[in-house]
């Protein structure tokens, strides 16, 4: 009887102590899996035993429940520690998709295996207690049931909750971060013995987590064969949403090494919230995601980085070929792609990797999970990765030089170049763009302006190309066949542009600057450029129209200076339009002040702010944030984010161009009605613009201090305020041009 009891305590039944579940199965009776725990405990004394008192029977049946719990926990541990799945380590993409799309498929789990190792430790303590009990009972004459109860009583608060735990794990197929989350919640209990056991299980689970973190944050490798880590590749998420992983693999197969690196950075990995434990804050998870992606970039640099270094060394010698479209040979290209591993070691020295590994090892060896220590270590690792990525992008890749180039060309800081370009293309832009010859038409003035104004030492101009989105035509500034990725977007602007107003720029960026200059960023630059170029073109046309008409008048007077009588009787062809020159001056005044405001008060001031941030910061993510603030400030303070204002400005520039063309092409007063219409529309639009800009809604925004300067220049003599009040409150009569004819 004693040995039957001791064997039952370690999960083995016999004739006296039977397993009712097995007995019912042999009879074809199935127990409900959702039955209460008390009904699932199937170890019972045989019903035909009559020599045991009822009180002793109850005590024995209570004791042997520990054997039932032991057997079930041991079964779970054995099943979870089964290593037969290792032979199928090379899982095909299709099988991988099947696993992820079917979470109930019973696939293996490294987290469950870790928990099973912890259960084996706890069960070994229980088994040792049973063996010691057996030796004690065999060596001494003692009350059997009392001794057994006294020796194993502490396990009644440990084994039943652990059994409930594995039931929940198997019923809900809990794995990965969800399993850590469950154990973390179960740790908060009032039983010290049970709390210590669950903390030990959680420690084993955290060992897997720290191994995955080490692989990700030291080597940039995602070690997650069964989809249990809270960081996943994008194609895994696509499968969950029903897309085909085969399609994704085919798309990635067509990408180059550089494109795949960019895809990994921008879209390749994401945080899978279902596997993120609740005690790990989202901010910390994002830091882990960033650190791993940064390490991937630093450890796997693009082979083109050496080519860029070699190219920059020879660019000064070959700069004279920049504007002539000749192909430049690159005999050093083959050597430039060698020894990429050495560059990776330079970007992330082994001492830095050892430092990160030491931080994670300290966390791994700790007996308990300390949230604050974990977050501090993650923040430190993230700072290290961000600092080295900053070194790569800012110092090695010359970020500030490229920012200056974008300012020069996209923000029109090189005003002489664009002034020359607009003058060379002025006659061309007075005609509608022709789809068949637009490329050649644009290339000529663009290259002429470059030859006249861009020096050979400007190594960034070769990256700039002119783009006509409406026709899908790109005019390159250089014809050299460089291995660069064209990073531009064909995004649309809020303002309706037609014809030559759609002219835009694209900028060719190399790895790793593509991590910084995303397509979204270049799209914002392009939008600002279109706005500034149109503004400059309008300002130039207003100046040219005045010069053109004055030249015509001087020519007229030179031809008729001997005929004083004719001059006193008839007016010059352009004299009837002299009342319109006050209107032209109003237009030029508004356009000049708007242009000065944007170039000086907005662009230069924000550029200085950005430069100070670049000097003070050594963190890549901070730089990205500062640059986004810089672009947002440019867009908002230029009013491009206010639809009503941008539409009014678009109309004003259109009216100014129409006014200039009408003035220059009219030789008599036969079409003064069109000029009157343009004048009236301009007055309405300009006064509406002033009224909106001085509204209380804009006064409290971030535009306020700069906006007040612009309004002060516009309304320095209260003219705009008075006319705006008049336009809004009264119906003003249309100006009558024939008044001068009555002289």
C-alpha positions in Angstrom: 0.0 0.0 0.0 2.9 2.4 0.8 4.6 1.9 -2.5 1.3 2.2 -4.4 0.8 5.6 -2.7 4.4 6.7 -3.4 4.2 5.7 -7.0 0.9 7.5 -7.4 2.5 10.6 -6.0 4.9 10.6 -9.0 2.1 9.9 -11.6 2.0 6.1 -11.8 -1.3 4.3 -11.0 -1.9 0.6 -10.3 -4.5 -1.7 -8.8 -5.3 0.2 -5.6 -5.0 3.7 -7.1 -6.5 4.0 -10.5 -6.9 6.7 -13.2 -10.6 7.1 -13.8 -9.9 9.0 -17.1 -8.1 6.0 -18.5 -10.8 3.7 -17.2 -13.6 5.8 -18.8 -11.6 5.9 -22.1 -11.4 2.1 -22.1 -15.2 2.1 -21.7 -15.7 4.6 -24.5 -16.8 7.5 -22.2 -15.3 10.9 -22.9 -15.0 13.5 -20.2 -15.7 17.1 -21.2 -12.5 19.2 -21.6 -14.3 22.2 -20.0 -15.1 20.3 -16.9 -14.2 21.9 -13.5 -10.7 21.2 -12.2 -12.1 19.1 -9.4 -13.7 16.7 -11.9 -10.6 16.6 -14.1 -8.5 15.2 -11.2 -8.8 11.5 -12.2 -6.6 9.7 -9.6 -8.9 7.8 -7.3 -8.8 4.9 -4.8 -10.3 1.7 -6.2 -14.0 1.5 -5.2 -13.7 -2.2 -4.1 -11.2 -1.4 -1.3 -13.1 -1.9 1.9 -10.4 -2.0 4.6 -9.7 1.8 4.6 -11.8 4.1 6.7 -13.7 6.9 5.0 -11.5 9.6 6.6 -8.3 7.9 5.5 -9.8 7.4 2.0 -10.5 11.2 1.8 -7.0 12.0 2.9 -5.4 9.6 0.5 -7.5 10.9 -2.4 -6.5 14.4 -1.5 -2.8 13.4 -1.5 -2.9 11.5 -4.8 -4.2 14.6 -6.5 -0.6 15.8 -6.3 0.4 12.8 -8.4 -2.2 13.8 -11.0 -0.9 17.3 -11.1 2.7 16.0 -11.3 1.8 13.7 -14.3 0.0 16.4 -16.2 2.8 19.0 -15.7 5.4 16.4 -16.7 3.4 15.6 -19.8 3.3 19.3 -20.8 7.0 19.6 -20.1 7.9 16.6 -22.2 5.7 17.7 -25.0 7.0 21.2 -25.0 10.6 20.1 -24.8 10.3 17.8 -27.8 13.1 18.6 -30.3 11.8 16.6 -33.2 10.9 19.9 -35.0 14.6 20.7 -35.4 14.8 18.4 -38.4 12.4 20.8 -40.2 14.4 23.9 -39.4 14.5 24.8 -43.1 10.9 25.9 -43.4 9.7 26.9 -46.9 8.0 30.3 -47.3 4.7 28.5 -48.0 4.9 26.5 -44.8 5.9 29.6 -42.9 2.8 31.3 -44.2 0.7 28.3 -43.2 2.0 28.4 -39.7 1.4 32.1 -39.2 -2.1 32.0 -40.7 -3.1 29.0 -38.5 -2.1 29.8 -34.9 -3.8 26.6 -33.7 -1.7 24.3 -35.8 0.3 23.1 -32.8 3.6 24.5 -34.1 6.6 24.4 -31.6 7.3 27.3 -29.3 10.7 28.2 -27.9 9.0 30.2 -25.1 6.9 27.1 -24.1 10.1 25.1 -24.1 11.7 27.6 -21.8 8.7 27.4 -19.5 8.9 23.6 -19.6 12.5 23.8 -18.4 11.3 25.8 -15.5 8.6 23.3 -14.7 11.1 20.5 -14.8 13.1 22.3 -12.1 10.0 22.6 -9.9 8.9 19.0 -10.5 12.4 17.8 -9.7 12.1 19.5 -6.3 8.8 17.8 -5.8 10.2 14.4 -6.9 13.1 14.8 -4.5 10.7 15.5 -1.7 8.9 12.2 -2.5 12.1 10.2 -2.6 13.2 11.7 0.8 9.8 10.8 2.1 10.2 7.2 0.9 13.6 6.9 2.6 12.2 8.3 5.8 9.2 6.0 5.9 11.3 2.9 5.2 13.9 3.8 7.8 11.6 4.7 10.6 8.3 3.6 11.9 6.0 6.6 11.6 2.4 7.3 10.9 2.3 7.1 7.1 -0.5 9.4 6.1 0.5 12.1 8.7 4.1 12.0 7.6 3.2 12.2 3.9 0.8 15.1 4.5 3.3 17.0 6.5 6.1 16.5 3.9 4.1 17.4 0.8 1.6 19.9 2.2 3.5 22.9 0.7 3.0 21.6 -2.8 -0.8 21.9 -2.5 -0.3 25.7 -3.1 2.1 25.2 -6.0 1.0 22.3 -8.2 -2.7 23.1 -8.7 -2.1 26.7 -9.9 0.6 25.5 -12.2 -1.8 22.9 -13.6 -4.4 25.7 -14.2 -1.7 27.7 -15.9 -0.8 25.0 -18.4 -4.5 24.3 -19.1 -4.9 28.0 -20.0 -1.8 27.9 -22.1 -2.9 24.9 -24.1 -6.6 26.0 -24.4 -5.8 29.5 -25.7 -2.6 28.5 -27.5 -0.6 31.1 -25.6 3.0 31.6 -26.8 5.7 34.2 -27.1 5.1 37.6 -25.6 1.5 36.6 -24.6 3.0 33.8 -22.4 5.3 36.3 -20.7 2.4 38.6 -20.2 0.4 35.8 -18.6 3.2 34.8 -16.2 3.9 38.4 -15.3 0.2 38.7 -14.2 0.3 35.5 -12.3 3.4 36.7 -10.3 1.2 39.1 -8.4 -0.2 36.7 -5.8 -0.2 36.5 -2.0 1.5 33.1 -1.8 5.3 33.5 -1.5 6.0 29.9 -2.6 3.8 30.1 -5.7 5.1 33.6 -6.5 8.7 32.3 -6.4 7.9 29.4 -8.7 6.1 31.6 -11.3 8.9 34.1 -11.1 11.3 31.3 -11.9 9.2 30.3 -14.9 9.1 34.0 -16.0 12.9 34.0 -15.7 13.2 31.1 -18.1 10.9 32.9 -20.5 12.9 36.1 -20.3 16.1 34.1 -21.2 14.5 33.5 -24.6 13.5 37.1 -24.9 17.0 38.3 -24.1 18.5 35.9 -26.6 16.2 37.3 -29.3 17.0 40.9 -28.1 20.8 40.1 -28.3 20.4 38.7 -31.8 18.4 41.8 -32.9 20.3 44.6 -31.1 23.8 43.2 -31.5 23.8 41.7 -35.0 20.6 43.1 -36.5 19.3 39.5 -37.1 15.7 38.7 -36.4 15.8 35.3 -34.7 12.2 34.3 -34.5 11.5 31.1 -36.3 7.9 30.6 -34.9 6.6 34.2 -34.9 6.8 34.7 -31.1 8.9 37.9 -31.0 7.1 41.3 -30.9 9.2 42.5 -33.8 8.3 40.9 -37.2 9.1 41.3 -40.8 6.5 43.0 -43.0 5.7 39.9 -45.0 4.6 38.1 -41.9 2.0 40.8 -41.3 1.0 40.7 -44.9 0.2 37.0 -44.5 -1.9 37.6 -41.5 -4.0 40.1 -43.5 -4.5 37.6 -46.3 -1.9 38.6 -48.9 0.4 36.0 -50.5 3.9 35.7 -49.1 4.9 34.3 -52.5 4.0 37.6 -54.1 6.0 39.5 -51.5 9.0 37.2 -52.1 8.8 37.8 -55.8 8.7 41.6 -55.3 11.7 41.5 -53.0 13.6 39.3 -55.4 13.5 42.0 -58.0 14.9 44.6 -55.6 18.6 45.5 -55.6 20.7 45.3 -52.4 20.3 49.0 -51.8 16.5 48.9 -52.4 16.1 45.9 -50.0 18.1 47.7 -47.4 15.8 50.7 -47.7 12.7 48.5 -47.7 14.0 46.9 -44.4 14.5 50.4 -42.9 11.2 52.0 -43.9 8.8 49.1 -44.2 10.7 45.8 -43.5 9.9 45.5 -39.8 7.1 46.4 -37.5 6.0 46.0 -33.9 3.5 43.1 -33.6 1.3 44.3 -30.7 -0.2 40.8 -30.0 3.2 39.6 -28.9 4.3 42.7 -27.0 4.1 42.1 -23.2 2.0 44.7 -21.4 4.8 45.5 -19.0 7.1 46.7 -21.9 6.0 50.2 -22.9 5.4 51.0 -26.5 8.1 53.6 -26.4 10.6 51.0 -25.3 9.5 48.6 -28.1 10.0 51.4 -30.6 13.5 52.0 -29.3 14.2 48.2 -29.6 12.9 48.3 -33.2 15.0 51.3 -34.1 18.2 49.9 -32.5 17.9 46.7 -34.4 17.3 48.4 -37.7 20.2 50.8 -37.1 22.5 47.9 -36.3 21.4 46.1 -39.6 22.3 49.3 -41.5 25.7 49.6 -39.8 26.6 45.9 -40.1 25.4 45.6 -43.7 26.5 48.8 -45.5 25.7 49.2 -49.2 28.5 48.1 -51.5 28.1 51.4 -53.3 29.5 53.3 -50.3 33.1 52.7 -51.4 32.1 53.6 -54.9 30.8 56.9 -53.6 34.1 57.6 -51.8 36.1 56.8 -54.9 33.8 58.9 -57.0 34.0 61.9 -54.7 37.8 61.8 -54.9 37.7 62.0 -58.7 34.7 64.3 -59.1 36.8 67.4 -58.9 39.0 66.2 -61.8 36.0 65.4 -64.0 33.8 68.3 -62.9 34.2 70.0 -66.3 32.1 67.2 -67.9 29.2 68.0 -65.7 27.2 70.0 -68.2 28.1 68.4 -71.4 26.3 65.0 -71.1 29.3 62.9 -71.9 29.6 59.5 -70.4 32.3 59.3 -67.6 34.2 56.0 -67.3 34.5 54.4 -63.9 37.4 51.9 -64.1 37.6 51.9 -60.3 34.1 50.6 -59.9 35.0 47.0 -59.5 37.5 47.7 -56.7 35.1 50.0 -55.0 32.6 47.2 -54.1 35.3 45.1 -52.3 35.8 44.7 -48.6 32.3 45.8 -47.5 32.8 43.8 -44.3 35.7 46.0 -43.3 33.5 49.1 -43.7 30.8 47.4 -41.5 33.4 46.9 -38.8 34.4 50.6 -39.1 30.8 51.7 -38.8 30.2 49.5 -35.8 33.4 48.6 -33.9 33.6 45.3 -32.1 34.1 47.2 -28.8 30.7 48.8 -29.2 29.0 45.4 -30.0 30.7 44.0 -26.8 29.4 46.9 -24.8 25.8 46.2 -26.0 26.3 42.5 -25.3 27.4 43.2 -21.7 24.3 45.3 -21.0 22.0 42.6 -22.2 24.0 39.9 -20.4 23.6 41.8 -17.1 19.9 41.9 -17.6 19.8 38.2 -18.5 21.7 37.1 -15.4 19.5 39.0 -13.1 17.2 36.8 -11.0 14.2 39.1 -11.4 13.0 41.4 -14.2 13.5 45.0 -13.2 11.5 47.3 -15.5 13.6 50.4 -14.8 16.9 48.6 -15.5 15.5 47.1 -18.6 14.3 50.5 -20.0 17.6 52.2 -19.1 19.6 49.5 -20.9 17.3 49.7 -24.0 17.6 53.5 -24.0 21.4 53.2 -23.7 21.6 50.8 -26.6 19.3 52.9 -28.7 21.5 55.9 -28.0 24.6 54.0 -29.1 22.9 52.9 -32.4 21.6 56.4 -33.1 25.0 57.9 -32.4 26.8 55.6 -34.9 24.0 56.0 -37.5 24.4 59.8 -37.0 28.2 59.4 -37.6 27.4 57.5 -40.8 24.8 59.8 -42.2 26.0 63.2 -41.0 29.8 62.9 -41.2 30.6 60.1 -43.7 27.7 60.8 -46.1 28.0 64.6 -45.8 24.4 65.3 -44.7 24.9 69.0 -44.2 26.3 69.4 -47.8 23.2 67.7 -49.2 20.9 69.9 -47.1 22.7 72.9 -48.4 22.2 71.7 -51.9 18.5 71.1 -51.4 18.3 74.7 -50.0 20.2 76.0 -53.0 18.1 74.4 -55.6 14.7 73.4 -54.1 14.4 76.6 -52.0 16.0 78.8 -54.7 18.9 80.0 -52.6 20.9 80.0 -55.8 18.9 82.9 -57.1 21.3 83.7 -60.0 20.8 80.2 -61.5 17.0 80.3 -61.4 17.0 84.0 -62.6 19.1 82.9 -65.6 17.0 79.8 -66.2 13.7 81.8 -66.2 15.2 84.4 -68.5 16.5 81.8 -70.9 13.1 80.0 -70.9 10.9 83.1 -70.8 9.8 82.9 -74.4 9.4 79.2 -74.3 7.1 79.4 -71.2 4.8 81.8 -73.0 3.8 79.0 -75.2 2.0 75.8 -74.0 4.4 72.9 -73.4 4.6 70.5 -76.3 4.6 66.9 -75.3 6.7 65.7 -78.2 9.6 68.2 -77.6 9.2 69.3 -74.0 12.3 67.4 -73.0 14.5 69.2 -75.5 12.8 72.5 -74.9 13.6 72.3 -71.2 17.1 71.0 -71.6 18.4 73.9 -73.5 17.7 76.8 -71.0 18.5 74.5 -68.0 21.9 73.7 -69.3 22.6 77.2 -70.5 21.8 78.5 -67.0 24.0 75.9 -65.5 27.0 76.8 -67.8 26.6 80.5 -66.9 26.1 80.3 -63.2 27.2 76.9 -61.7 30.8 76.5 -61.0 32.7 73.2 -61.6 33.4 72.9 -57.9 29.7 72.4 -57.2 29.6 68.6 -56.8 25.9 68.5 -55.9 24.5 70.0 -59.1 24.9 66.7 -60.9 22.3 65.2 -58.6 19.7 67.7 -59.7 17.3 67.1 -62.6 14.3 69.0 -64.0 11.0 67.1 -64.0 7.8 67.7 -65.9 5.3 65.5 -64.0 2.4 66.1 -66.3 4.3 64.5 -69.2 6.5 62.1 -67.2 9.6 63.7 -68.7 12.9 64.1 -66.7 15.6 66.4 -67.9 18.9 65.4 -66.2 21.5 67.9 -65.3 24.2 65.4 -66.2 24.3 62.5 -68.6 26.8 60.5 -66.5 25.7 56.9 -65.8 26.0 56.9 -62.0 24.8 54.0 -59.9 22.3 56.1 -57.9 18.8 55.6 -56.9 16.4 58.3 -58.1 14.4 59.2 -55.1 11.5 61.4 -56.1 7.8 61.3 -56.0 5.1 62.3 -58.5 3.0 63.6 -55.7 0.4 66.2 -56.6 0.2 69.7 -55.2 -2.9 71.1 -53.6 -2.7 74.1 -56.0 -4.0 73.4 -59.5 -1.0 73.8 -61.8 -1.1 73.6 -65.6 1.5 73.7 -68.3 4.9 75.1 -67.1 3.7 75.6 -63.6 4.2 71.9 -63.1 8.0 72.2 -63.4 9.6 70.4 -60.5 13.0 69.1 -59.4 14.2 65.7 -58.4 17.3 65.0 -56.4 19.4 61.8 -56.6 20.4 60.5 -53.2 22.7 57.6 -52.4 22.8 55.2 -49.5 22.7 55.9 -46.6 21.1 59.3 -47.2 17.9 57.6 -48.4 17.3 56.7 -44.8 17.0 60.5 -44.1 15.7 61.8 -47.4 12.6 59.7 -47.9 10.3 60.1 -50.8 7.9 61.9 -48.5 10.6 64.4 -47.5 11.6 65.0 -51.2 7.9 65.4 -52.0 7.7 68.3 -49.5 10.8 69.9 -51.0 9.3 69.6 -54.4 6.0 71.2 -53.4 7.8 74.2 -51.9 10.0 74.5 -55.0 7.0 74.7 -57.4 5.5 77.4 -55.2 8.8 79.4 -55.0 9.6 79.0 -58.7 6.2 80.3 -59.7 6.5 83.2 -57.3 10.0 84.1 -58.8 8.7 83.8 -62.3 5.8 86.1 -61.5 8.1 88.7 -60.0 10.4 88.5 -63.0 7.5 89.0 -65.5 6.3 92.1 -63.6 9.8 93.6 -63.9 10.2 92.5 -67.5 6.8 93.9 -68.5 7.8 97.4 -67.2 11.2 97.3 -68.9 9.6 96.1 -72.2 6.9 98.8 -72.3 9.4 101.5 -71.3 11.6 100.4 -74.2 8.7 100.6 -76.6 7.9 104.1 -75.5 11.5 105.3 -75.8 11.6 103.8 -79.3 8.4 105.5 -80.2 9.6 108.9 -79.0 12.9 108.5 -80.7 11.1 108.0 -84.0 8.7 110.9 -83.6 10.8 113.4 -81.8 10.9 115.7 -84.9 7.1 115.6 -85.2 6.0 117.6 -82.1 2.6 118.3 -83.6 1.8 114.6 -83.9 2.9 114.0 -80.4 0.6 116.7 -79.0 -2.4 115.4 -80.9 -2.0 111.6 -80.6 -0.9 109.5 -77.7 1.8 106.7 -77.9 0.3 103.2 -78.4 1.1 102.4 -74.7 0.2 105.7 -73.1 -3.4 104.7 -72.7 -2.3 101.9 -70.3 -0.4 104.3 -68.0 -3.2 104.1 -65.3 -2.4 100.4 -65.1 1.2 101.0 -64.0 -0.1 101.8 -60.5 -1.8 98.5 -60.6 1.4 96.8 -61.7 3.3 98.5 -58.9 0.7 97.2 -56.4 1.2 93.7 -57.9 5.0 94.0 -57.7 4.8 95.3 -54.2 2.8 92.4 -53.0 4.9 89.8 -54.8 8.2 91.3 -53.7 7.2 91.4 -50.1 5.9 87.9 -50.2 9.1 86.7 -51.8 11.3 88.5 -49.3 9.2 87.2 -46.4 9.5 83.6 -47.5 13.2 83.7 -48.4 14.4 85.8 -45.4 11.9 85.5 -42.6 11.0 81.9 -43.2 13.7 80.0 -45.1 16.8 81.7 -43.7 15.5 81.8 -40.1 14.4 78.2 -40.2 17.7 77.2 -41.8 19.7 78.8 -39.0 17.5 76.9 -36.4 18.2 73.6 -38.3 21.9 74.3 -38.4 22.0 74.9 -34.7 20.2 71.6 -34.1 22.6 69.8 -36.3 25.6 71.2 -34.4 24.2 70.3 -31.0 22.7 66.9 -31.8 24.5 63.5 -32.2 21.4 61.4 -32.5 20.0 60.3 -35.8 16.4 60.2 -34.7 16.6 63.6 -33.3 18.0 64.9 -36.6 15.1 63.3 -38.4 12.7 65.0 -36.1 14.4 68.4 -36.4 14.4 68.1 -40.2 10.7 67.3 -40.2 10.0 70.3 -38.0 12.1 72.4 -40.5 10.0 71.3 -43.4 6.7 71.7 -41.5 7.7 75.2 -40.6 8.5 76.1 -44.2 5.2 74.8 -45.4 3.1 76.3 -42.6 4.8 79.7 -42.6 4.6 79.9 -46.4 0.8 79.2 -46.0 0.9 76.1 -48.2 -1.1 74.2 -45.6 -4.0 76.6 -45.7 -6.1 75.8 -48.7 -7.9 79.2 -48.8 -4.6 81.2 -48.7 -2.8 79.0 -51.2 -5.7 79.3 -53.7 -5.7 83.0 -53.3 -2.0 83.2 -53.9 -2.3 81.0 -56.9 -5.0 83.2 -58.3 -2.9 86.4 -57.6 0.1 85.0 -59.5 -2.1 83.9 -62.4 -3.6 87.4 -62.5 -0.2 89.0 -62.5 1.0 86.9 -65.4 -2.2 87.6 -67.4 -1.7 91.3 -66.6 1.9 91.3 -67.9 1.0 89.5 -71.1 -2.0 91.8 -71.8 0.1 94.9 -71.3 2.9 93.8 -73.5 0.8 92.6 -76.4 -1.8 95.4 -76.6 -1.0 98.3 -78.9 -4.3 100.1 -78.5 -7.1 100.6 -76.0 -9.3 98.1 -77.7 -9.1 95.6 -74.9 -9.0 97.7 -71.7 -12.0 95.8 -70.4 -9.8 92.7 -69.9 -7.3 94.8 -67.9 -10.1 96.3 -65.9 -11.3 92.8 -65.0 -7.8 91.7 -64.0 -7.4 94.8 -61.9 -10.7 94.3 -60.1 -10.0 90.7 -59.5 -6.5 91.5 -58.2 -7.8 94.1 -55.8 -10.4 91.6 -54.4 -7.9 88.8 -54.1 -5.1 90.9 -52.5 -7.4 92.4 -50.0 -9.0 89.0 -49.2 -5.5 87.7 -48.6 -4.7 90.5 -46.2 -7.9 90.0 -44.3 -7.3 86.3 -43.9 -3.7 86.7 -42.8 -4.6 89.2 -40.1 -7.4 87.0 -38.8 -7.5 85.9 -35.1 -7.2 82.2 -36.2 -3.7 82.7 -37.5 -2.6 85.2 -34.8 -2.2 82.5 -32.2 -0.4 80.0 -34.4 3.3 79.3 -34.8 3.3 81.6 -37.9 2.4 84.6 -35.7 5.8 86.3 -35.1 6.9 86.0 -38.8 3.4 86.7 -40.1 3.4 90.0 -38.3 6.5 91.1 -40.1 5.0 90.3 -43.4 1.8 92.2 -42.6 3.8 95.2 -41.3 5.6 95.4 -44.7 2.3 95.0 -46.6 0.4 97.6 -44.5 3.2 100.0 -43.6 1.0 103.0 -44.6 -2.4 101.4 -43.7 -3.3 101.2 -47.4 -4.2 97.5 -47.4 -6.2 97.8 -44.2 -8.3 100.7 -45.7 -8.8 99.1 -49.0 -9.7 95.7 -47.4 -12.3 97.4 -45.3 -13.7 99.0 -48.4 -13.8 95.9 -50.4 -15.6 93.9 -47.7 -18.1 96.6 -46.7 -19.0 98.4 -49.9 -19.4 97.6 -53.6 -16.6 99.6 -55.2 -17.2 100.9 -58.8 -14.9 99.5 -61.4 -12.1 101.9 -62.3 -12.7 103.9 -65.5 -9.7 104.0 -67.8 -10.9 106.5 -70.4 -10.5 109.3 -67.9 -7.1 110.0 -69.3 -8.5 110.3 -72.7 -10.4 113.4 -71.7 -7.1 115.3 -71.1 
